Amino acid sequence: MRKKKNIVLENLLVEDYAAEGKSLARKDGKVIFIEGAVPGDVINVRLGKSKKDWAEGYPLQFLSYSKERVTPFCQHFGVCGGCQWQMLPYDKQLQYKHKQVYDNLTRIGKIALPEFYPIAGAAETKYYRNKLEYTFSTKEYTEDKPHPRPLQGLSDQEGLRADASASGGLGVLGFHAKGFFDKVVAIEKCWLQAEPTNDLRNAIRDFARENNLSFYNIREHQGLLRTMQVRLCTTGEIMVNIVFGEEKKIKQVLQFVEKEFPQITTLLYTINLKKNDSLHDLEPVVYKGKGYVIEKLEDFQFKIGPKSFFQTNTKQGEKLYQITREFAELDGTQTLYDLYCGTGSIGIFCSRNAKKIIGVEVIDAAVQDARENAALNGIDQAAFFTGDVIDVCNDDFFAHHGRPDVIITDPPRAGMHEKLVKKILEMEAPTVVYVSCNPATQARDLALLDEKYEVTKVQPVDMFPHTHHIENVAQLKLRRKI
């Protein structure tokens, strides 16, 4: 039998939010996960996936809007795809994010949990990112159908081709469209990063058009202007790295940027002739400035190069680290192991309360940055090592550096490898602090650690307002052996 296509469920009341920013409704006992809707909306939904007990779909028509909705402040909302929750008041965003952490840890982790601390929201919900990356393209993404996320209360028909700014085929500069590797949403004003970012982006775009400089075509792998990274620091330093797909006319662009934006303290360029946009194996060239910027968390300084990783929201990153340091309960006598230490920022931030810091990271360039950052802050009780924790932390290593009294682990979204979880269980540090950017994988790992550890403190932290992303910090204590 043929599978049914174009199944439409009518008059659904959106009841709640689920994980990853999707809302949910129910129909005859079946759970329907929906993108772009708000609890309280009444909608008709076209199904995509449909299983026995659940389905996924998107709004085909809004019959009535939730009272929780507010007017999005960005003209690109709904098309850009970057700030999915602008139609929700910020206090509601925090409420749903807190619930997401709780649901993940209880349903996936299925372990005993303490009462959660209130979610740490952001004082600033606009212009909070310190780094953005823009893409030049010959292909502009526009929205030609009624958009599932109504813009500023418009009707579905009024929402047709919402924010489809006309580039006239001259090339666009903005963000990659969700689900399209070759199309870019043209951005006029982005609320994620303060000026001079918008002025800079639009000025370079206009200069390129006026001077017939080519925008990159990723299908044909041709074009001069490819991508651009902008980093703003709380210290006032600004770093810009323009990535070119060809080696001609580079100086023309750089001279224009240097002249029009003298506040840029470090201007770099990178020539990328590869078929992908990754920069890890390329060397940026310094055109102006020292080649890096200095950022601060509290009074700790961090040297950040064009390829360095650093928390994207500086002020909330500081709050995240303060909670982590508080949960570590350091008193000056302990040896702290910082796993997935990156450029050493968490360990350095906790350094004044630790007798010794041992950082382990698989990426050698990050370890070199960590050593430089430790020296920059006059921290001589820190040592950083390149390698996998599973291999590095053996009996010989412990004999030389001491066993951990406190472990801080800050893994990527995929969480910790099961072998690392077993290694932590072997190390038996009295305290473990688990910093996570994905509560679902954190919950899985906490369930494995439950063999020897109990979770004693939990606090969610919102690093990315107006998105569904959420961080979470959990403190674990080694159970006493009976």
N, C-alpha and C positions, 0 to 999 in steps of 0.2 A: 504493500500500500504506500501511496505517496504521503510524505509528511505534510501536515497542514502548514501553510505559510500565511503571512499577514494576519496573524491572530490578533484581534483587538479586544481588550477588556475595557468595558465602559463604566463610567461613574464610580471610579475607585477613590476612596478616601485614603490619603497618605497618612499613615499612623505614627511613624517614628523614623529615626535615622539608624542605619546599620553601619558597618565598617566601610572605610575607604570613601566616605562621602556619599554613599548611596542611601536613598530613603527606602522605606518599605511599606507595602500595603498587603492586604490579604484578600483572597478570593476563593471561596469554598474550601477553606483550610490550607490553601496553597500560598506560600510566601512569594511575593513579587518584589524584586529589587529594582529600583528605578533611579536613573541618573537625572539630576537637574530639577528635582521636585523638593518641596518643603513640607514638613508635617503640617497638616491642615489643608493642603491643596486638594481639590477634587478634580480628577483628570481621567481622560481616556488614554490607555496605554497600548502601544504596539509592542508585542513580544519579540525578543530576539531569540535567546535560548529559552527552552521550555522543557523542564524535567518533571518527574512525577510529583515531587514535593515543593519545588521552587522554580522560579523563572526569572529572567532578566528582561527589562524592556525600557522604553523611553516614552516620555509624554508626547502624545499625538495632538492632544487638545486640552487646554485648561478650562474647565467648566466654572471653577471659582478658585480664587487665590486665598492662601492662608493669611490669617491676621498677623502672623509672625513676620511676614515679608516687609522688607524696607527697600528703598530705592537704591540700587547700586550706584556708586559714585564714579565709576570708570566708564567711559564711552565705549570701551572695547569688551566690556563684560559679556560673557556668553559666547563670543566668537574666539577670543584669545584663549580661553580655557585655563588661564593661570590662577585666577582667584575665584574658585568655584562657589564660595559661600558669601559673596558680597550682598546677596539678597537677604541674609540673616543678620539680625542685630548681634553685636560682638558678644554680649553676655549669653546669648543663645548658642553661639558657636562654642564658647567655653563649656557650656552645660553638656552639649552633645559630645565634645571631645573627651571630657571627663568620663562620660558614660561609655564611650568607646574603649577607653583604657580598662574601666571596671569590667565591662562585658568580656573583653579579651582575656583578662587575667582570671576571671571566674569560670568562663566557659571552656577555654582552651587549657589554662593552667590547672584548674580543678584542685587547687591547694588552699590551705588555710591562709587567710590574708588579714592584715590589720586594717583598722579604719584608715581610709585614704586622707592625706592632707589635701586641702583645697587646691585646685589647679592654679598654677602660677601664670596668670595672663600677662599680656604685653601692655605696657603703658602707652606705647606708640604703635598704632595699627596701620599706619601708612608710612612710606619711605623708610622701611625698617631693614631692607636688605643692603649689605655692604658690597655685594658683588652681583652683577648681571652679565649675561652673555646674549648678544644679539647676532642675528644671522642675516646676511645679504642674500637676496635671491632674485632670479628672473621670474619666479612664479609666485603670484599673490593668492593667498587663500581667502575666499569670500564665502559667505553663508547664503545659499540660494533658496533654502526651504524654511518654513516657519520654525523658529528656533525653540527647542525644548525648554530653554531657560528664558522666560519672558523678560524683556529688557525694560526696566523702569516702569513696569505696570502696563506696557503696551499690549494691545490685542495681538493675537497670532498673525493676523494679516499685516498689521502695522509693523510687525517685527521682521517682515521679509527683507532679506539682504541687509540685515542689521549690521552696521559698522563696516560695510563693504567699501572702504575708501578706495577711490580710483587712482591707481598709479599711472594709468595711461601706458602701461607696458614698459615704463622706464626703469623698472627695478624697484624692489621694496626692501625695507630694513625693519626687522622686528623679531618676533618669536616664532619658532617652529610651530606649525599647526598640529594639534593633537591627532595622531594617527596618520600623518603625512610626512614622509621623510624629505619631500621635495618642494613643499609649499610653506610659505611664511605669512603670518598675519602682520600686516602693516600697522605699526604703532605710531600714533601721534603723541599721546601722553600716557606714560606709565606711572602708577602711584607707588611702585615698589621701591624706588630709589630716588633720593633727593637730587636736586640740580648740582652740577651742570649736566646730568645724564641725559635728560630729554633734549635740552638745547644741543648737546654734542651729537647725539644720534641723528636728529633732524638736520643739523648743519652738514654733517658728512654725507647724508643721503642727498641733500639738495646740491651740494658741491659736486658729487659724483654725476648726478644727472645733467647738471649744467655743463660739465666738462667731458661728457660722453665716456665716462669711466665705466667699465663693464662690471655688472653684478654677477655673482657666481651662479652657474647652472650646474646643480649637483648631478643631474642625469648625464650631462655631456662632459662634466669635469672641466669646465672652461669658465674663465672670468677672473677679474682682478681682485675685487673686494669679496671676502669670504665670511669672516666672522669678526666680532669685536667683543672684548671683555673690558668691563669698567668696574673698578674697585674704589670705593670711598671709605676713608678711615675716620674715626672719631678724632684723631689727631690733626685732621685737616689735609692729610696727604691723599693724593689721587693717583691711581695707576691705570693706564689704558694700554691695552695690547691689541693692535689691529692685525688680523691674520689675512694674508694675501694669497691668492691662488696662482699668481704670476709674478715675475720678477721685474716687470717694467712699470713705470709711472708710480712707483712706491713713494719716491721722494716728494712728488707733487702733493700727495695726500698728507704726508707727515708734516710738510711745511705749512700747509693750510691749518691743520689741527694745532700745531705749535703756536702759530700766530694768533688764531682766533680764541684759543683756550690756554692762556699762559698759566692758569692756576693748576694745570696738570703737572704734578711733580715728577712723575716717571712715565715717559712715553716709549713704548716698545713696539716692535713689529716682528711678526713671524711669517716665514714663507712656508706654506703647506702645499706641496705638490701631490700629496697622497689622495686616495679616494675616500678617506674618512676624515672627520673633523678632530680627532683626538690629538692632543698636543704633548702627551707625556714623553714621546720620543723625538720631539723637536726642540730646538733651542731658540727662544726669543732673543732678539737683538735690541740692545738699548740704543734708542735714538736721542733721548734726553733724560737726564736725571741719573739716579744712583742704581736703577734697575730693580728696586724693591721699595716697599713702604713699611712704615712702623705703625702697628695698631696696639691699642692698650685694652686690657681687662683689669679693672681696678688700677693698681699702679704697676702691674706687670707689663713689660713690653714684648712684642712679638714681631719678628722680621718676616714679612710675607712677600714672596716672589710671585711671578706670574703663574707658576704651576703649583704653588703651595696650597694645601687644604687649610681652611680656617672656618670656624662657625660663621654661617651666612648672616645671622642676625646678631650683631655685636652686643647690644644691650641685653637681649634675652640670653645670649650665650653666657654673659657674665652671671646672670641669674641662675642659669642651669648649673654652672660650675660652683656657685655659692651653695646651692642645695647639695650638690655632689660632695663638696668639702664638708658640709655639715653632717651628712650621712656617714662620711668616712670616720668621724669621731677621732681625729688624730690629736695626740697629746704631746708630740715631740719625741716619743720613745720608739715609734713603730717604723718598720720598713714597709714602704708602699710600693706595690707592683701595679704599674699602669699598662694594661694590656690593650692592644690596638691604639698605641699611644699617639700615632700620627706625628705631628710636629711638636709633641710634648706639652701641649697647652694645659691639659687637665693636671698632669703631674706637677708642672711648674706652678700652677695656680694653687696647688695644695702644699707647696714645698716648705713653707714656713712652719708648718705643723708636723712635718715628717722628719725622722732621723735620717732616712735614706730613701731615694726614689730610684726604682728600676723600671725603665720603659722598654717595651718590646713591640716591634712593628715590622711587618714584612717588606715594606717599601723603603729601600735604602735612602732615597733622596729625602724622605720625610724624617728619617733618623738623623741625617746630617743637619736638617733644619732644627730638629729638637735640640741637638748639641749646641748649635749656634744660639738658640733662644735661651738655653740654660746659662750660657756664658754671658749673654746680653743682660741677664737679670742677676748676675753674680751668684748663681746657685752652683755650689761645688759638691753638693751631696747627691747629685743626680747622675745616673749613667744610663745610656740608651743603646739598645742592641737590635741589630737587623736579623730577622728570622721569624720562623713560626714558633709560637709559644710552646707548642707540643714538643718541638725539637730543642729549643733553647733551654727551657726550664727543666733540667735534669738534676740528678744528685750532685754532680760536680759543680754545676752552676750554683746550686743552693749552698754548697760547702764554701764557695768563694764569696758569694754576695749575701747569703742569709735567706732564710725562708720568709715568705710574706706574712706580715701581720694584718695587712689590709690589701685587698685587691680591688682595683677599679677597672671595669671592663666596659668599653664603648664600641661594640661591634657595628658593622654595616647593617643594612636593612634585612639581610638574610639571617641575621643573628649569629650565634656562635656555632662552630662545628662541634658535633657530638664528642669528638676526641678532646676538644678544648674543655668542654664541660667536665669530662672525666678527669682531665688534668687538674682542674680547679678543685674537684672533689678529692683528688690525691693530695693537693697542696695543703688543704685544710686550714686556710687562713681564717682567723676568728671572725673577720668582717669582710663581706663582699658588697661592693656598690655597683649595680648594673644600670648603666645609662643606655637607653634604647631609643631609636627613632622609629621602631616598629613594634608596638605592644603585642602583636600577634606572635611574632617569633620570640619576643621576650617571654611571653607566657609559656611557650613550648619549652624554653630553656629553664625557666624557673621550676617547671614540673620535674625536669631531670635533676636539678640541683636539690630538690626537695628530699632526696635520699639522705642528705646530711645537713641541709640548711633550712631555716625557717625565714620567711619574709617578715620583716619587723617594721619597715616604713615604706610608704609608696607616695610619690608626688608627681603628678603629670605637669608638664611645662609646655606652654604654647609658644613655639618658635616661629610659626608661620601663620599669622592672622589671615582670615578670609580664605584659607585652604583647609582641607580635611586632615592635613598632617599633624601629628602630635608626638611629642617626646615624653618619655617617662623615666623616672629615677626610682629604683628599688634598693632598699638596704636589706641584706641578708646576714643572719648571725648563725654561726656554727652551733649545732645542737650539742648539748653536753652528753657525753657518753655515759650510759648508765651501767 
